[in-house]
Amino acid sequence: MRQVVLDTETTGLAADRGHRVIEIGCVELRERRRTGITFHRYLNPDRAIDAGALEVHGISEEFLRDKPRFREVVDEFVDFVSGSELVIHNAAFDLAFLDAELALAGGRGRMTDHAGVLDTLALARERYPGQRNSLDALCRRLGIDNQHREMHGALLDASLLADVYLAMTAGQGSLELVAEAPAGGAPEVVARDRPAARVRVLRAGAGDLLLHEARMDTIAKACRGVPVWRRGT
């Protein structure tokens, strides 16, 4: 199974108000393993960047002035994601921006016409209800080092999200939350069964069992009675 972990940076928070994508970062996974293949582009948005957005990602208009427009890389981008399952944190945000960019690039449909979508924010809320589930919070909870993340960046965040996703779903065959788009509608999160990962089971040998019983005998003598785990046996 091919998955593409994706993140974007933008000029602001609202695609429906004309804000644009200025960075796309993608990390490829095959059968839950990194392949080392990435897709990363900075993009000239042909508009100003909100001060609040600049504080988050630090990408300036001056830096983007000589970068390509989305329409110049759209074919390469669509080819990269086509047929994959996109893994995105808070997928609705990125999909709204990318769908708008596809429309501006000449009516290329929607992202869900090219790839499936798995929303890791929905998955995290299912796994950790009532807790903070930002990317930083999940990195702390799952023991993933993000100390080098001083500012947001699409490729850096996609790489961290890949680690978060793999840690959240390690060794579990389960229900995953997937965004699917009904005809003419926005993507919605649905449940989908995935096959369980193959788990290696180690069984104790005869010698290990003898050592274990000897240890239990020692503990039982120290308890001066019948231990709880041996009652009824």
Backbone as JSON, one array per atom type, in Angstrom:
{
  "sequence": "MRQVVLDTETTGLAADRGHRVIEIGCVELRERRRTGITFHRYLNPDRAIDAGALEVHGISEEFLRDKPRFREVVDEFVDFVSGSELVIHNAAFDLAFLDAELALAGGRGRMTDHAGVLDTLALARERYPGQRNSLDALCRRLGIDNQHREMHGALLDASLLADVYLAMTAGQGSLELVAEAPAGGAPEVVARDRPAARVRVLRAGAGDLLLHEARMDTIAKACRGVPVWRRGT",
  "N": [[0.83, -1.2, 0.0], [0.58, 2.16, -0.9], [1.28, 5.2, 0.62], [1.05, 8.74, 1.1], [2.32, 11.11, 3.07], [1.28, 14.27, 3.88], [1.69, 17.83, 3.99], [0.92, 21.34, 4.15], [1.86, 24.81, 3.8], [0.53, 28.1, 4.09], [-0.77, 31.3, 2.88], [-2.53, 32.37, 4.64], [-5.46, 31.73, 6.68], [-7.83, 31.06, 5.38], [-9.06, 29.55, 2.66], [-11.27, 30.15, 1.13], [-11.27, 32.86, 1.07], [-9.42, 33.66, -0.68], [-6.81, 33.03, 0.04], [-3.63, 31.38, -0.39], [-1.68, 28.44, -1.26], [1.67, 28.11, -0.24], [3.72, 26.38, 0.25], [4.39, 22.97, -0.22], [4.77, 19.83, 1.22], [5.71, 16.46, 1.03], [5.91, 13.07, 2.09], [6.8, 9.86, 1.23], [5.36, 6.67, 1.93], [5.62, 3.14, 1.86], [3.94, 0.21, 2.37], [3.91, 0.86, 5.09], [6.48, 1.82, 5.54], [9.13, 4.16, 5.31], [10.21, 5.38, 2.18], [12.15, 7.09, 1.44], [11.63, 8.81, -0.57], [10.52, 11.99, -1.5], [8.34, 14.86, -1.97], [8.69, 18.22, -2.55], [7.95, 21.57, -2.65], [8.29, 25.1, -2.86], [6.08, 27.85, -3.37], [5.08, 30.59, -5.39], [2.66, 32.8, -4.4], [1.44, 34.99, -5.53], [0.29, 37.01, -4.01], [-0.19, 38.85, -0.93], [1.19, 37.82, 2.26], [-0.36, 36.96, 5.26], [0.29, 38.56, 8.4], [0.05, 36.99, 10.72], [0.29, 34.39, 9.71], [2.88, 34.49, 8.71], [4.33, 34.64, 11.09], [4.03, 32.06, 11.99], [5.17, 30.28, 10.03], [7.33, 31.62, 8.88], [7.95, 32.15, 6.22], [8.71, 34.32, 3.75], [7.37, 36.91, 1.55], [9.29, 37.95, -0.15], [11.16, 35.84, -0.3], [9.66, 34.01, -1.76], [9.35, 35.12, -4.22], [10.73, 34.38, -6.6], [9.9, 31.82, -6.99], [8.14, 28.97, -8.43], [4.74, 29.11, -9.75], [1.73, 27.5, -8.56], [0.33, 26.36, -10.7], [2.38, 25.71, -12.4], [3.59, 23.5, -11.36], [1.63, 21.67, -11.02], [1.04, 19.34, -12.53], [3.18, 17.63, -11.95], [2.84, 17.4, -9.19], [0.24, 16.22, -8.97], [0.72, 13.82, -10.3], [2.48, 12.68, -8.46], [0.92, 12.19, -6.15], [-1.2, 10.66, -7.06], [-3.34, 7.87, -6.89], [-2.53, 7.14, -4.38], [-2.86, 6.91, -0.75], [-3.55, 9.69, 1.02], [-2.09, 11.0, 3.91], [-2.98, 13.14, 6.31], [-2.88, 15.78, 8.69], [-5.56, 17.19, 10.26], [-7.2, 17.24, 7.9], [-9.22, 18.57, 6.43], [-8.51, 21.27, 6.29], [-6.09, 21.42, 4.68], [-7.05, 20.15, 2.37], [-9.05, 21.91, 1.48], [-7.53, 24.12, 0.64], [-5.86, 22.93, -1.33], [-7.75, 21.93, -3.12], [-8.8, 24.35, -4.02], [-6.54, 25.39, -5.29], [-6.22, 23.49, -7.34], [-8.52, 24.02, -8.81], [-7.99, 26.65, -9.7], [-5.86, 26.08, -11.31], [-6.86, 25.14, -13.63], [-9.19, 23.55, -13.56], [-8.81, 20.9, -12.36], [-10.27, 19.06, -10.96], [-10.92, 17.6, -7.71], [-8.92, 16.94, -4.78], [-9.63, 14.44, -3.77], [-10.4, 13.16, -6.04], [-8.12, 12.15, -7.01], [-6.75, 10.78, -5.03], [-7.05, 8.79, -2.02], [-7.92, 9.78, 1.37], [-6.68, 10.04, 4.62], [-7.38, 11.19, 7.78], [-5.37, 12.22, 10.28], [-5.86, 13.75, 12.52], [-8.55, 13.29, 13.17], [-8.26, 10.57, 13.68], [-6.53, 10.65, 15.91], [-8.17, 11.97, 17.78], [-10.07, 10.03, 18.16], [-8.51, 8.03, 19.32], [-7.39, 9.32, 21.55], [-9.37, 10.7, 23.32], [-10.57, 13.86, 24.51], [-8.08, 14.95, 24.95], [-5.23, 17.06, 24.11], [-4.49, 17.24, 20.71], [-2.75, 18.26, 18.83], [-0.03, 18.42, 16.42], [2.41, 18.83, 17.74], [1.67, 18.12, 20.38], [1.06, 15.42, 20.04], [3.56, 14.45, 19.26], [4.97, 14.76, 21.68], [3.48, 13.04, 23.33], [3.88, 10.56, 22.14], [6.56, 10.21, 22.21], [8.25, 11.28, 20.22], [10.89, 13.0, 18.82], [10.83, 16.4, 18.48], [12.34, 18.64, 18.79], [13.85, 20.14, 17.07], [12.06, 21.62, 15.69], [11.44, 24.66, 15.24], [9.9, 26.46, 13.83], [6.95, 26.19, 11.78], [7.01, 24.04, 8.94], [6.4, 22.7, 5.74], [7.57, 20.27, 4.71], [9.11, 19.39, 6.89], [7.08, 19.14, 8.84], [5.5, 17.2, 7.61], [7.24, 15.04, 7.71], [7.5, 14.67, 10.5], [4.82, 14.07, 11.02], [4.59, 11.65, 9.67], [6.09, 9.98, 11.38], [4.5, 10.2, 13.68], [2.04, 9.14, 12.8], [2.78, 6.47, 12.16], [3.58, 5.62, 14.7], [1.19, 5.88, 16.16], [-0.38, 3.94, 15.0], [0.99, 1.59, 15.19], [1.42, -1.9, 15.18], [-1.27, -2.45, 15.32], [-4.31, -3.62, 14.16], [-6.94, -2.26, 12.72], [-9.54, 0.09, 13.21], [-9.51, 2.67, 11.05], [-9.73, 6.17, 10.42], [-11.07, 7.62, 7.68], [-11.14, 10.06, 5.15], [-13.67, 10.52, 2.89], [-15.11, 11.55, -0.16], [-18.35, 12.29, -0.87], [-20.42, 12.36, -3.83], [-20.29, 15.54, -5.19], [-20.01, 16.73, -2.7], [-18.41, 17.79, 0.41], [-15.4, 16.28, 1.79], [-15.91, 13.6, 4.12], [-15.44, 12.04, 7.29], [-14.99, 8.62, 7.57], [-15.25, 5.25, 8.84], [-12.89, 2.64, 8.45], [-11.97, -0.69, 8.11], [-8.77, -2.09, 8.74], [-6.37, -4.61, 7.96], [-4.96, -6.57, 10.6], [-1.68, -5.95, 11.88], [1.12, -8.14, 11.53], [2.09, -9.79, 14.36], [4.89, -10.61, 16.28], [5.24, -13.38, 18.31], [6.73, -14.39, 21.25], [7.56, -17.29, 22.96], [8.0, -18.77, 26.17], [10.68, -20.98, 26.98], [11.28, -24.38, 28.23], [13.32, -24.28, 30.19], [13.2, -21.58, 30.94], [10.66, -21.51, 32.08], [11.03, -23.18, 34.35], [12.87, -21.62, 35.83], [11.25, -19.43, 36.28], [9.21, -20.52, 37.9], [10.74, -21.2, 40.13], [11.47, -18.7, 41.01], [8.95, -17.69, 41.67], [8.36, -19.4, 43.82], [10.21, -18.52, 45.72], [9.23, -15.91, 46.18], [6.73, -16.58, 47.21], [7.41, -17.8, 49.66], [8.47, -15.61, 51.01], [6.16, -14.16, 51.33], [4.87, -15.49, 53.29], [2.59, -17.14, 53.18], [-0.15, -18.16, 51.05], [0.28, -16.94, 47.9], [-1.64, -14.46, 46.06], [-1.84, -15.01, 43.31], [-1.66, -17.77, 43.26], [-3.81, -18.82, 44.47], [-6.58, -20.93, 44.42], [-5.5, -22.63, 42.56]],
  "CA": [[0.0, 0.0, 0.0], [1.35, 3.4, -0.99], [0.71, 6.36, 1.32], [1.8, 9.98, 1.0], [2.07, 11.99, 4.21], [1.28, 15.59, 3.23], [1.41, 19.05, 4.76], [1.06, 22.57, 3.39], [1.88, 26.12, 4.45], [-0.35, 28.96, 3.3], [-0.66, 32.75, 3.13], [-3.5, 32.71, 5.68], [-6.24, 30.62, 7.2], [-9.1, 30.84, 4.7], [-8.96, 29.36, 1.21], [-12.41, 30.79, 0.47], [-11.01, 34.3, 1.0], [-8.36, 33.9, -1.63], [-5.47, 32.68, 0.5], [-3.0, 30.44, -1.31], [-0.64, 27.52, -0.79], [3.02, 28.59, -0.54], [4.67, 25.28, 0.4], [3.85, 21.61, -0.14], [5.76, 18.82, 1.59], [5.16, 15.1, 1.02], [6.82, 11.97, 2.42], [6.19, 8.61, 0.74], [5.44, 5.42, 2.68], [5.12, 1.94, 1.19], [3.77, -0.84, 3.38], [4.22, 1.47, 6.39], [7.91, 2.1, 5.64], [9.61, 5.29, 4.51], [10.98, 5.0, 1.0], [13.16, 8.11, 1.19], [11.17, 9.66, -1.66], [9.72, 13.12, -1.03], [7.97, 15.92, -2.91], [8.76, 19.46, -1.79], [7.99, 22.77, -3.49], [7.82, 26.41, -2.44], [5.25, 28.38, -4.45], [4.76, 32.01, -5.42], [1.2, 32.88, -4.33], [0.95, 36.21, -6.2], [-0.5, 37.81, -3.08], [0.48, 39.1, 0.34], [1.09, 36.82, 3.32], [-0.83, 37.54, 6.52], [1.32, 38.65, 9.44], [-0.08, 35.84, 11.61], [0.83, 33.21, 9.03], [4.33, 34.67, 8.65], [4.87, 34.3, 12.41], [3.99, 30.61, 12.16], [6.09, 29.53, 9.16], [8.52, 32.41, 8.58], [8.22, 32.19, 4.78], [8.43, 35.7, 3.35], [7.01, 37.18, 0.15], [10.54, 38.13, -0.89], [11.72, 34.52, -0.55], [8.83, 33.28, -2.71], [9.19, 35.9, -5.45], [11.26, 33.69, -7.78], [9.46, 30.42, -6.96], [7.1, 28.69, -9.43], [3.32, 29.13, -9.35], [1.16, 26.15, -8.42], [-0.03, 25.83, -12.02], [3.58, 25.23, -13.07], [4.01, 22.21, -10.78], [0.44, 20.88, -10.73], [1.11, 18.0, -13.14], [4.15, 16.85, -11.16], [2.23, 17.13, -7.89], [-0.85, 15.26, -9.13], [1.34, 12.52, -10.61], [3.1, 12.13, -7.25], [-0.07, 11.72, -5.17], [-2.26, 9.86, -7.68], [-3.45, 6.47, -6.51], [-2.06, 6.89, -3.01], [-3.7, 7.35, 0.36], [-2.92, 10.86, 1.64], [-2.17, 11.05, 5.38], [-2.95, 14.59, 6.56], [-3.38, 16.17, 10.0], [-6.61, 18.18, 10.01], [-7.24, 17.14, 6.44], [-10.15, 19.52, 5.81], [-7.79, 22.52, 6.03], [-5.21, 21.27, 3.52], [-7.84, 19.81, 1.19], [-9.72, 23.11, 0.99], [-6.55, 24.91, -0.09], [-5.4, 22.22, -2.52], [-8.87, 21.91, -4.07], [-8.86, 25.69, -4.62], [-5.41, 25.5, -6.22], [-6.52, 22.67, -8.51], [-9.52, 24.75, -9.6], [-7.32, 27.77, -10.35], [-4.89, 25.56, -12.28], [-7.51, 24.7, -14.86], [-10.25, 22.56, -13.38], [-8.23, 19.55, -12.19], [-11.08, 18.29, -10.02], [-10.62, 17.73, -6.29], [-7.87, 16.02, -4.34], [-10.19, 13.1, -3.59], [-10.5, 12.52, -7.35], [-6.81, 11.61, -7.34], [-6.18, 9.98, -3.93], [-7.82, 8.68, -0.79], [-7.44, 10.67, 2.42], [-6.8, 9.62, 6.01], [-7.18, 12.35, 8.65], [-4.76, 11.78, 11.54], [-6.46, 14.46, 13.64], [-9.73, 12.49, 13.53], [-7.77, 9.33, 14.27], [-6.02, 10.96, 17.24], [-9.31, 12.27, 18.66], [-10.69, 8.74, 18.49], [-7.6, 7.29, 20.2], [-7.08, 10.08, 22.76], [-10.47, 11.67, 23.51], [-10.44, 14.83, 25.58], [-6.7, 15.4, 25.1], [-4.73, 17.88, 23.02], [-4.04, 16.37, 19.62], [-1.93, 18.95, 17.83], [1.14, 17.65, 16.03], [3.39, 18.93, 18.83], [1.18, 17.35, 21.52], [1.2, 14.0, 19.71], [4.99, 14.13, 19.32], [5.33, 14.59, 23.09], [2.8, 11.86, 23.88], [4.39, 9.34, 21.52], [8.01, 10.14, 22.36], [8.91, 11.63, 18.96], [11.71, 14.2, 19.02], [10.55, 17.52, 17.59], [13.04, 19.79, 19.35], [14.39, 20.94, 15.98], [10.97, 22.31, 15.01], [11.25, 26.0, 15.8], [8.78, 27.04, 13.08], [6.29, 25.23, 10.91], [7.5, 23.88, 7.57], [5.59, 21.62, 5.2], [8.28, 19.0, 4.63], [9.44, 19.0, 8.26], [5.87, 18.68, 9.52], [5.09, 15.93, 7.0], [8.14, 14.01, 8.24], [7.07, 14.4, 11.88], [3.52, 13.41, 10.98], [4.81, 10.26, 9.3], [6.48, 9.28, 12.6], [3.33, 10.17, 14.56], [1.07, 8.18, 12.24], [3.29, 5.11, 12.33], [3.56, 5.3, 16.13], [-0.2, 5.76, 16.59], [-1.02, 2.76, 14.42], [1.93, 0.47, 15.23], [1.0, -3.17, 15.74], [-2.72, -2.49, 15.54], [-5.14, -3.71, 13.01], [-7.97, -1.57, 13.38], [-10.4, 1.04, 12.58], [-8.88, 3.94, 10.74], [-10.69, 7.17, 10.01], [-10.69, 8.0, 6.34], [-12.0, 11.06, 4.54], [-14.14, 10.2, 1.56], [-15.93, 12.64, -0.67], [-19.53, 11.9, -1.61], [-20.55, 13.14, -5.06], [-20.7, 16.93, -5.03], [-19.95, 17.19, -1.32], [-17.1, 17.88, 1.04], [-14.98, 15.01, 2.38], [-16.36, 13.3, 5.46], [-14.64, 10.98, 7.88], [-15.69, 7.34, 7.73], [-14.41, 4.21, 9.43], [-12.51, 1.58, 7.53], [-11.16, -1.73, 8.75], [-7.49, -2.46, 8.14], [-5.92, -5.89, 8.52], [-4.03, -6.46, 11.73], [-0.26, -6.16, 11.58], [1.61, -9.42, 12.01], [2.78, -9.59, 15.63], [5.77, -11.72, 16.62], [4.97, -13.9, 19.65], [7.85, -15.15, 21.82], [7.09, -18.19, 24.01], [9.04, -19.2, 27.11], [11.11, -22.37, 26.87], [11.17, -25.18, 29.45], [14.25, -23.75, 31.18], [12.66, -20.3, 31.42], [9.52, -21.81, 32.96], [11.57, -23.67, 35.62], [13.42, -20.46, 36.54], [10.11, -18.61, 36.7], [8.56, -21.17, 39.05], [11.64, -21.08, 41.28], [11.35, -17.32, 41.5], [7.64, -17.57, 42.32], [8.46, -20.09, 45.11], [10.93, -17.61, 46.62], [8.31, -14.82, 46.54], [5.67, -17.16, 48.05], [7.95, -17.97, 51.01], [8.59, -14.29, 51.61], [4.81, -13.69, 51.65], [4.41, -16.28, 54.45], [1.22, -17.56, 52.93], [-0.41, -18.5, 49.65], [0.14, -15.71, 47.12], [-2.93, -14.28, 45.38], [-1.84, -15.63, 41.99], [-1.7, -19.22, 43.34], [-5.05, -19.25, 45.12], [-7.51, -21.58, 43.5], [-4.82, -23.49, 41.58]],
  "C": [[0.87, 1.25, 0.0], [0.6, 4.53, -0.3], [1.64, 7.55, 1.13], [1.39, 10.87, 2.17], [2.29, 13.42, 3.73], [1.01, 16.71, 4.22], [1.59, 20.25, 3.83], [1.28, 23.75, 4.33], [1.17, 27.08, 3.51], [-0.15, 30.43, 3.67], [-1.59, 33.2, 4.26], [-4.35, 31.5, 5.99], [-7.47, 30.26, 6.37], [-8.93, 30.74, 3.19], [-10.09, 30.08, 0.49], [-12.31, 32.3, 0.45], [-9.81, 34.62, 0.14], [-6.95, 33.62, -1.15], [-4.96, 31.49, -0.31], [-2.0, 29.54, -0.61], [0.72, 28.09, -1.18], [4.08, 27.51, -0.35], [3.9, 23.98, 0.48], [4.99, 20.67, 0.21], [5.11, 17.45, 1.66], [6.26, 14.09, 1.32], [6.12, 10.67, 2.02], [6.43, 7.46, 1.71], [4.94, 4.29, 1.78], [5.11, 0.82, 2.21], [4.27, -0.37, 4.74], [5.73, 1.68, 6.6], [8.25, 3.31, 4.78], [10.43, 4.77, 3.32], [12.15, 5.95, 0.77], [12.77, 9.06, 0.07], [10.26, 10.76, -1.1], [9.33, 14.01, -2.21], [7.94, 17.2, -2.12], [8.88, 20.63, -2.75], [7.55, 23.99, -2.69], [7.12, 27.04, -3.63], [5.03, 29.88, -4.28], [3.24, 32.17, -5.44], [0.6, 34.07, -5.07], [0.0, 36.99, -5.31], [0.29, 37.96, -1.78], [0.26, 37.95, 1.32], [0.65, 37.5, 4.6], [0.28, 37.52, 7.57], [1.26, 37.45, 10.38], [0.49, 34.58, 11.01], [2.36, 33.29, 8.97], [4.99, 34.32, 9.98], [4.94, 32.79, 12.62], [5.06, 29.91, 11.33], [7.34, 30.3, 8.75], [8.88, 32.48, 7.11], [7.79, 33.55, 4.25], [8.04, 35.81, 1.88], [8.27, 37.33, -0.7], [11.17, 36.78, -1.25], [10.97, 33.79, -1.67], [8.77, 33.94, -4.09], [9.67, 35.16, -6.7], [10.85, 32.21, -7.84], [8.35, 30.19, -7.99], [5.7, 28.88, -8.86], [2.82, 27.69, -9.28], [0.86, 25.55, -9.78], [1.17, 25.26, -12.77], [4.04, 23.88, -12.54], [2.84, 21.26, -10.59], [0.52, 19.47, -11.31], [2.04, 17.09, -12.35], [3.55, 16.46, -9.82], [1.14, 16.06, -8.0], [-0.3, 13.87, -9.46], [1.91, 11.87, -9.35], [2.06, 11.53, -6.31], [-1.07, 10.74, -5.75], [-2.18, 8.4, -7.26], [-2.99, 6.14, -5.11], [-3.18, 7.15, -2.01], [-2.94, 8.5, 1.03], [-3.15, 10.81, 3.15], [-1.94, 12.5, 5.76], [-3.51, 14.86, 7.96], [-4.3, 17.37, 9.84], [-6.8, 18.33, 8.51], [-8.13, 18.19, 5.79], [-9.46, 20.83, 5.45], [-6.96, 22.42, 4.76], [-6.01, 20.97, 2.25], [-8.54, 21.03, 0.61], [-8.76, 23.96, 0.15], [-6.12, 24.23, -1.39], [-6.51, 22.1, -3.56], [-8.99, 23.26, -4.77], [-7.73, 25.88, -5.62], [-5.66, 24.68, -7.49], [-7.53, 23.37, -9.42], [-8.87, 25.91, -10.37], [-6.35, 27.31, -11.43], [-5.55, 24.98, -13.53], [-8.52, 23.59, -14.7], [-9.73, 21.15, -13.3], [-9.01, 18.69, -11.22], [-10.71, 18.59, -8.59], [-9.54, 16.73, -5.93], [-8.39, 14.59, -4.22], [-10.52, 12.42, -4.92], [-9.21, 11.79, -7.69], [-6.27, 10.64, -6.27], [-7.2, 9.85, -2.81], [-7.21, 9.57, 0.27], [-7.7, 10.06, 3.79], [-6.46, 10.82, 6.89], [-6.63, 11.91, 10.0], [-5.29, 12.56, 12.74], [-7.72, 13.73, 14.11], [-9.32, 11.19, 14.2], [-7.28, 9.56, 15.69], [-7.15, 11.26, 18.22], [-10.05, 11.01, 19.06], [-9.84, 7.98, 19.5], [-7.41, 7.98, 21.55], [-8.16, 11.13, 23.03], [-10.2, 12.6, 24.69], [-9.04, 15.36, 25.79], [-6.32, 16.31, 23.93], [-4.15, 16.97, 21.95], [-3.39, 17.15, 18.49], [-0.73, 18.08, 17.49], [2.19, 17.67, 17.14], [2.96, 18.08, 20.02], [1.33, 15.85, 21.26], [2.66, 13.57, 19.72], [5.42, 13.9, 20.77], [4.73, 13.31, 23.65], [3.43, 10.56, 23.38], [5.91, 9.25, 21.55], [8.79, 10.42, 21.08], [9.61, 12.97, 19.13], [11.35, 15.27, 17.99], [11.23, 18.79, 18.07], [13.59, 20.7, 18.26], [13.32, 21.74, 15.26], [10.71, 23.66, 15.68], [10.09, 26.71, 15.11], [8.16, 25.93, 12.23], [6.97, 25.22, 9.54], [6.84, 22.65, 7.0], [6.32, 20.29, 5.17], [8.67, 18.49, 6.01], [8.21, 18.44, 8.97], [5.36, 17.37, 8.92], [5.95, 14.78, 7.52], [7.78, 13.65, 9.67], [5.73, 13.66, 11.9], [3.65, 11.95, 10.56], [5.19, 9.44, 10.53], [5.29, 9.13, 13.55], [2.32, 9.13, 14.08], [1.52, 6.74, 12.46], [3.27, 4.69, 13.78], [2.13, 5.07, 16.62], [-0.83, 4.45, 16.14], [-0.13, 1.52, 14.47], [1.3, -0.76, 15.85], [-0.49, -3.3, 15.94], [-3.44, -2.63, 14.22], [-6.46, -3.19, 13.41], [-8.77, -0.71, 12.48], [-9.58, 2.28, 12.3], [-9.95, 4.88, 10.23], [-10.24, 7.77, 8.69], [-11.67, 9.03, 5.8], [-12.38, 10.62, 3.14], [-15.08, 11.3, 1.12], [-17.14, 12.07, -1.41], [-19.67, 12.81, -2.83], [-21.06, 14.54, -4.76], [-20.6, 17.47, -3.63], [-18.54, 17.25, -0.8], [-16.71, 16.53, 1.62], [-15.54, 14.82, 3.77], [-15.58, 12.11, 5.97], [-15.48, 9.73, 8.07], [-14.72, 6.33, 8.31], [-14.1, 3.16, 8.39], [-11.64, 0.58, 8.25], [-9.87, -1.93, 7.99], [-7.06, -3.79, 8.74], [-4.91, -5.68, 9.62], [-2.6, -6.7, 11.27], [0.17, -7.5, 12.17], [2.47, -9.19, 13.25], [3.63, -10.82, 15.94], [5.53, -12.12, 18.07], [6.15, -14.74, 20.11], [7.32, -15.99, 22.98], [8.27, -18.64, 24.87], [9.38, -20.67, 26.89], [11.0, -23.08, 28.21], [12.09, -24.65, 30.54], [13.77, -22.44, 31.77], [11.51, -20.53, 32.39], [9.99, -22.32, 34.32], [12.13, -22.53, 36.46], [12.3, -19.57, 37.07], [9.45, -19.2, 37.94], [9.43, -21.08, 40.3], [11.55, -19.68, 41.88], [10.03, -17.12, 42.22], [7.64, -18.25, 43.69], [9.16, -19.2, 46.13], [10.03, -16.5, 47.1], [7.23, -15.34, 47.47], [6.16, -17.35, 49.48], [8.06, -16.63, 51.73], [7.23, -13.74, 52.02], [4.25, -14.38, 52.9], [2.94, -16.67, 54.31], [1.08, -17.92, 51.47], [-0.59, -17.21, 48.87], [-1.19, -15.68, 46.37], [-2.96, -15.05, 44.07], [-1.84, -17.15, 42.03], [-2.96, -19.72, 44.05], [-5.98, -19.84, 44.05], [-6.86, -22.45, 42.46], [-4.42, -24.8, 42.24]]
}
